Amino acid sequence: MQVRSSTNVPEPVTSRTPLGRADLLASSVIRETRRAGFSLDSVTAVGSIRRFAPDIGDVSLLGIAAAARHGQILKAFARLPVVSEVKAAGSRDITIRTGRGDVTLHLAVPEQAGAALLWHTGSRAHVDLLRLRAQRAGLRFDDGILSRAGEAAVVDCAREEDVYAALDLPFIAPELRSGDDEIDAAERGTLPILLSEEHIRGDLHMHSNWSDGRNSIADMVSAGKQLGYDYLAITDHSERAWSSRKLALTDIQKQRDEIDMLRSRVRGIEILHGVEVDIMADGSLDFDDRVLEGFDIVLASLHDPADQDHLRLTERYLRAIRHPLVNVITHPANRSPAVSPGYNVDFDRLFEAAAQTGTAMEVDGAPGHLDMDGRVARRAVAAGVTVVVDSDCHRVESLSRQMRFGVGTARRGWLGPDHVLNTRSVTDVHAFVARKRARR
């Protein structure tokens, strides 16, 4: 896979909205439209939300309905209880202000639902490339409608696949629509088979009320089982972590006893006893080797403000990656979308060491991380690194949502199921851990 190189310097943070917050706003307004009984065939979030961008400029929805119902729908949307102001309105769209931000609803007819969905999903760079391609094919793609150039004849495109087919392209997943090299890959027939939530067999990063999680281990296990997972790992924070609550050294055996009790009672899912151990300022780990040997899987992370230069940060990570008991490096940039760009580290060096040592790197689905981001994750797998996609969940109600964000972020990096450790069986996970430990 050819991957364009990029600088290690983090991109500047803008005033955009984090994906997690934008997704909650879009979901809440969609729920309001359903409660109000809108005569919509469907309504979905579009734009950057649908592409799982880490931060969002505008929160937009697309509704599908017959043209005769558009006026009624726009009036009803303006009267939703969450609306504090109508900022703009047209014949096919309306922008409202709510207490949590602005939302725009676009409307399209069923015959053009696919063209409108593609248009409003973007990115603009991707859509502009499709518009040029349409021109060369004697077509016009504009404002969510595909038509024949110079004619009033509209080309029916009920599905996005219909637009791509008219342009002699296979379907390109929303997460890949960056305007980079996805159309070239589509022309060559080299688009990847992307990871999906159905591929995920377990979650290897979550927290219980033994550290800063809200729920008990039993609750987390029950939620994982309901999601159909074969396994999960309880990975609470070590005792010198920056979290509000930590797993004390004296509590490790008590937690292990609780997990052993649950293992004897809960069938159909395997519970791994793991830990998210902090990497100290000198690159050592919060727990010593004797303690770490007792865990089924060891995740290592940086959480501190890390006001060190990029070389020192990189060396801290490298020391952890080379430690024979560390299996996963979590959220390596420690970024917070739309808030902080995270650490300036040399990812090329980290990926080289991770591939050599058999250490996985994480795509973290927590809205406060979404890290590694898509471009960085793509570089990781190109370097031969095994990736894990985790929820980093702290409460049961977020387990599925945060895994969805993690998978979406991984898809932005062109990751397929073969790149991801937790698409494999629990036996394979144990073997992955054992191979590295055997090198001691």
Secondary structure, DSSP 8 states (H G I E B T S, - for coil): -------SS-----S-EEHHHHHHHHHHHHHHHHHTT---SEEEE-TTTTTT-SEES--EEEEE--GGGHHHHHHHHHT-TT-SEEEEE-SSEEEEEETTEEEEEEEE-GGGHHHHHHHHH--HHHHHHHHHHHHHTTEEEETTEEEETTS--B---SSHHHHHHHTT-----GGG-SSSSHHHHHHHT-------GGG--EE--B--TTTT-SS-HHHHHHHHHHTT-SEEEEEEE-TTSSSSS---GGGHHHHHHHHHHHHHH--SSEEEEEEEEEB-TTS-BSS-HHHHTTSSEEEEE--S---S-HHHHHHHHHHHHTSTT--EE-STT--BTTTB------HHHHHHHHHHHT-EEEEE--TTT-BS-HHHHHHHHHTT--EEEE--BSSGGGHHHHHHHHHHHHHHTT--GGGBGGGS-HHHHHHHHHHHHTT-
